[in-house]
Amino acid sequence: MIAKTPLLVTVDVEIAHDRDLQKQAEVLWRLAAQSPSVMATWFCTAEAAERFALPLKALVKAGHSIGCHGLDHGEWEDYRLFSPEQALRVLAEATDRIERAVGVRPRVFRGPRMTTSVATQAALRALGYEADFSVCARRFDLLAASRFNKRWVTTGAAPYQPALDDPFCQMGPVCAGALAVIPLSGWGVPFVSGALYLLGRRLMQGLVNPVVAAARRAHAPVVYLFHSYEFVDVTGPIDHRPIHQRLYPASPEARFRLNHQFLAELTTRYGLEPVSADQYIGGWFHDANECTAYDQNRRRADLGLGKRGR
């Protein structure tokens, strides 16, 4: 069992085509070298898993978790819009390619640009996935206005078992064998490196304090996100990044140090315990009897009966 509040450090690994590929691989090797101090979960596209297989295998050997982040993170890959057949086909291909490249089959998923749907979660269940990380908690910032989901505003910090007809509706306690949703932490703005770059470590405390407090109240993990490509310079004459990203610290090394210092602070000052997704999922599923009782009461409620029936 995990005694402290868990910290799930999640890293999205996709190929940034506006940055040097060799340097993107070098960043992964550097992160792998520092990995023993902070267990993390690496959400890889199939394309990135094949391109960066060697450092990702090193991370697996060190005890980290590998998750699926889709096929290639292209604009076409919007899991909100996929039919059930398309979601299953794309996810099956991505899962198989990641397994062949890295040597382990991913058990957790995060959609590109935090997208998911009923069809997506049905495909995840069919493929044996254990958790969907594609939902934000208490997020209503405008930095992601093109893909903002109003359901994020009311999503809490706690993991939940989603309803079969609504990925944002909590069906009940998370039972062993059921798909869970594990929300990305947030409090108005998401708990991501972009917020750290814009606010700086001192002002970031205004986000850390309510995020940690909410996680402790809900007996939930704190979930943080950054991208591996953030530590590589943009190349080429045109900078295609969104305006807010151009306000980040200019030096990739400064961004790397800022993340390193911030994660150290989360573990020392706030007493959070870094764990991988596999470690976390293995330690918190509800008792099967509790789930059975919940399901029985839910069926009775659907039939218009009380807990005792009639």
C-alpha positions in Angstrom: 0.0 0.0 0.0 1.1 3.6 -0.7 1.2 5.5 2.6 2.0 9.1 1.4 0.1 11.1 -1.2 1.2 9.6 -4.5 2.8 11.8 -7.2 2.3 10.6 -10.7 4.8 12.3 -12.9 3.6 11.8 -16.5 5.7 12.5 -19.6 4.2 12.8 -23.0 6.7 11.5 -25.6 5.8 12.4 -29.2 8.1 13.4 -32.1 8.3 17.2 -32.4 9.0 17.7 -36.0 10.1 21.3 -35.5 13.0 20.1 -33.3 16.2 18.1 -33.8 15.4 14.4 -33.5 18.9 13.4 -32.2 18.6 16.0 -29.4 15.1 14.7 -28.6 16.7 11.2 -28.1 19.5 12.7 -26.0 17.0 14.3 -23.7 15.3 10.9 -23.1 18.7 9.4 -22.3 19.4 12.2 -19.9 16.0 11.8 -18.2 16.7 8.0 -18.0 20.0 8.7 -16.2 18.2 10.7 -13.6 15.2 8.4 -13.4 16.0 6.4 -10.2 15.1 9.4 -8.0 11.6 9.9 -9.6 9.5 7.0 -11.0 7.4 8.3 -13.9 4.9 7.2 -16.6 5.9 7.8 -20.2 3.0 8.2 -22.6 4.5 7.4 -26.0 3.1 7.6 -29.5 3.8 4.5 -31.5 5.9 6.7 -33.8 8.0 8.0 -30.9 8.3 4.5 -29.3 9.9 3.2 -32.6 12.2 6.2 -33.0 13.3 6.3 -29.3 13.2 2.6 -28.4 16.6 2.4 -26.8 16.2 5.1 -24.1 12.6 4.0 -23.5 13.8 0.4 -22.9 16.3 1.8 -20.4 13.4 3.5 -18.6 11.4 0.3 -18.5 14.4 -1.6 -17.1 14.7 1.1 -14.3 11.1 0.4 -13.3 9.1 3.1 -15.1 5.7 2.6 -16.8 5.1 2.9 -20.5 1.7 4.3 -21.6 0.1 4.7 -25.0 -0.3 8.2 -26.5 -1.8 7.2 -29.8 -0.2 6.7 -33.2 1.6 9.9 -34.2 -0.3 12.8 -32.4 -1.3 14.2 -35.8 -4.3 16.7 -36.1 -6.3 13.8 -37.5 -5.9 11.8 -34.2 -8.8 13.3 -32.2 -10.3 10.6 -30.1 -13.5 12.6 -29.4 -14.5 12.1 -33.0 -13.6 8.4 -33.7 -16.3 5.8 -34.3 -16.1 2.7 -32.2 -14.5 0.8 -35.1 -11.9 3.5 -35.8 -11.0 3.9 -32.1 -10.4 0.1 -31.8 -8.4 -0.1 -35.0 -6.1 2.9 -34.2 -5.6 1.9 -30.6 -4.9 -1.7 -31.4 -2.2 -0.7 -34.0 -0.7 1.8 -31.6 -0.6 -0.7 -28.7 1.0 -3.4 -30.8 3.6 -1.1 -32.3 4.6 0.2 -28.8 4.9 -3.3 -27.5 7.1 -4.4 -30.4 9.3 -1.4 -30.0 9.7 -1.2 -26.2 9.1 -4.8 -25.1 6.1 -4.1 -22.8 2.4 -3.8 -23.5 1.0 -0.5 -22.4 -1.7 -0.7 -19.7 -2.5 3.1 -19.5 -3.5 5.6 -22.1 -3.6 9.4 -22.6 -5.2 10.7 -25.8 -3.4 13.3 -27.9 -4.4 16.7 -26.7 -6.3 15.1 -23.8 -9.1 13.6 -26.0 -11.2 10.6 -25.1 -14.8 9.4 -25.6 -17.2 6.5 -25.0 -15.9 4.8 -28.1 -12.3 5.3 -27.0 -12.9 3.9 -23.5 -14.8 0.9 -25.0 -11.7 0.2 -27.2 -9.4 0.5 -24.1 -11.5 -2.0 -22.2 -11.4 -4.4 -25.2 -7.6 -4.1 -25.4 -7.1 -4.7 -21.7 -6.2 -1.2 -20.6 -6.5 -0.3 -16.9 -6.6 3.5 -16.9 -7.4 6.5 -19.1 -5.4 9.6 -18.2 -7.2 11.8 -20.8 -9.4 13.9 -18.4 -8.4 17.1 -16.6 -9.6 18.0 -13.1 -11.1 21.4 -12.3 -9.7 23.0 -15.5 -11.2 26.1 -17.1 -8.2 27.9 -18.4 -8.2 29.3 -22.0 -4.8 28.0 -23.0 -6.5 25.0 -24.6 -9.5 26.8 -25.9 -9.6 24.9 -29.2 -10.1 21.7 -27.4 -11.6 22.9 -24.1 -14.1 20.5 -22.5 -16.6 22.1 -20.1 -16.9 18.7 -18.3 -13.4 19.3 -17.0 -14.6 22.1 -14.8 -16.6 19.8 -12.5 -14.3 16.8 -12.6 -12.7 16.1 -9.2 -9.3 14.9 -8.3 -10.2 11.4 -7.4 -9.8 8.5 -9.9 -13.2 7.0 -10.9 -14.8 4.2 -12.9 -16.5 6.0 -15.8 -20.0 5.2 -16.9 -20.3 3.2 -20.1 -22.1 6.0 -21.9 -20.2 9.0 -20.5 -16.4 9.1 -20.0 -16.8 12.1 -17.5 -19.5 10.5 -15.3 -18.4 8.6 -12.2 -20.2 5.2 -12.2 -18.8 4.1 -8.8 -15.7 2.9 -7.0 -12.9 1.6 -9.1 -12.8 -2.2 -9.0 -10.1 -4.6 -10.0 -10.5 -5.4 -13.7 -12.4 -2.2 -14.5 -11.2 0.7 -16.5 -10.4 3.7 -14.3 -10.1 7.4 -15.2 -7.1 9.1 -13.5 -7.5 12.9 -14.0 -4.7 15.3 -14.6 -4.5 17.5 -11.5 -5.5 21.2 -11.8 -7.1 24.1 -10.0 -8.4 26.5 -12.7 -5.2 25.8 -14.7 -3.7 22.4 -15.3 -0.9 21.0 -13.2 1.6 21.0 -16.1 5.1 22.3 -16.9 3.6 25.2 -19.0 2.0 26.7 -15.8 5.4 26.3 -14.1 7.2 28.2 -16.9 4.7 31.0 -16.9 4.3 31.4 -13.2 7.8 30.5 -11.9 8.4 28.4 -8.8 7.3 31.1 -6.3 3.9 31.9 -7.9 3.4 28.2 -8.7 2.8 27.7 -5.0 -0.6 29.2 -5.5 -1.4 26.2 -7.7 0.4 23.6 -5.8 -1.3 24.2 -2.4 -4.9 23.7 -3.6 -3.9 20.8 -5.9 -2.2 18.9 -3.0 -5.0 19.7 -0.6 -7.6 18.5 -3.0 -5.7 15.3 -3.6 -5.3 14.6 0.1 -9.0 15.2 0.8 -10.0 12.8 -2.0 -7.3 10.2 -1.2 -6.2 10.8 -4.8 -2.8 11.1 -6.5 -1.2 14.4 -7.7 -0.7 14.1 -11.4 1.8 16.3 -13.2 2.6 16.5 -16.9 5.4 17.7 -19.1 6.7 16.8 -22.6 10.2 15.4 -23.3 10.6 17.7 -26.4 10.3 20.8 -24.1 14.0 20.5 -23.5 15.0 20.9 -27.1 15.3 24.2 -29.0 12.9 24.9 -31.9 14.7 24.8 -35.2 13.8 26.5 -38.5 13.0 30.1 -39.5 9.4 30.0 -38.3 8.2 29.4 -34.7 4.9 27.7 -34.9 4.3 27.5 -31.2 1.2 29.1 -29.6 1.8 32.6 -28.2 1.8 31.5 -24.6 4.5 29.0 -25.2 6.8 31.7 -26.6 6.7 33.2 -23.1 8.4 30.2 -21.6 12.0 30.5 -20.5 14.1 30.6 -23.7 16.7 28.2 -22.6 15.9 24.4 -22.8 18.4 23.9 -20.0 16.6 26.5 -17.8 13.3 24.6 -18.4 15.0 21.3 -17.5 16.5 22.7 -14.3 13.1 24.3 -13.4 11.3 21.0 -13.7 14.0 19.1 -11.8 13.9 21.7 -8.9 10.1 21.7 -8.9 9.8 17.9 -8.7 12.4 17.8 -5.9 10.3 20.4 -4.0 7.1 18.3 -4.4 8.8 15.3 -2.8 10.6 17.2 0.0 8.5 20.1 1.0 5.1 18.5 0.3 6.0 14.9 1.1 4.6 13.5 -2.1 5.8 10.0 -3.1 6.7 9.5 -6.8 5.3 6.3 -8.2 4.7 4.9 -11.7 1.2 4.2 -13.0 1.8 0.5 -12.6 2.8 1.0 -8.9 -0.1 3.2 -8.2 -2.8 1.1 -9.9 -1.5 -2.0 -8.1 -2.0 -0.4 -4.7 -5.4 1.3 -4.6 -8.2 -0.7 -6.2 -11.3 -1.0 -4.0 -12.3 -4.2 -2.4 -14.3 -6.5 -4.7 -17.1 -6.8 -2.1 -17.6 -3.1 -2.0 -17.9 -3.0 -5.8 -20.4 -5.9 -5.8 -22.5 -4.1 -3.2 -22.4 -0.9 -5.2 -23.4 -2.7 -8.4 -26.3 -4.4 -6.7 -27.6 -1.2 -5.2 -27.2 0.6 -8.6 -29.3 -2.1 -10.4 -32.0 -1.8 -7.7 -32.0 1.9 -8.2 -32.4 1.5 -11.9 -35.4 -0.7 -11.3 -36.9 1.9 -8.9 -36.3 -0.2 -5.8 -34.7 0.9 -2.6 -31.6 -0.7 -1.1 -33.8 -3.5 0.5 -36.0 -4.0 -2.5 -39.8 -4.6 -2.2 
